[in-house]
Amino acid sequence: MEARRDVFQAIADPTRRAIIGMIAQQPVNVNTIAEKFDVSRQAISLHLKILSECGLLNIQQQGRERFCEARLDKLNEVHEWVAQYHKLWTGRMAALKQFVEQEELLPKSPKKHKKTKK
């Protein structure tokens, strides 16, 4: 039994991210996508299948051609996951900044000089 694919698996691969970038603005012909990459047509078909299974694209038949259309709303899942960590790290950095600023306001203790032996 094959595991369910998710959007994180889809964006894990740089080729799939590039395909998403190509189709984000408008539907693109499958052949046009395949021509842009230095991999086999079979490899591109597999990438498109994964993107489709993850819900990030639809493939529409128009006459003899197949067009890939982006469904970017699925990327909201990634955005929400990243946002929780962004919030966490923003809070930590703010706390660190506050700590450093408070340390700078503290009076500096005079440095003790080591006695040198003569």
Secondary structure, DSSP 8 states (H G I E B T S, - for coil): ------HHHHHTSHHHHHHHHHHSSS-EEHHHHHHTSSS-HHHHHHHHHHHHHTTSEEEEEETTEEEEEE-GGGGHHHHHHHHHHHHHHHHHHHHHHHHHHHHHHS------------
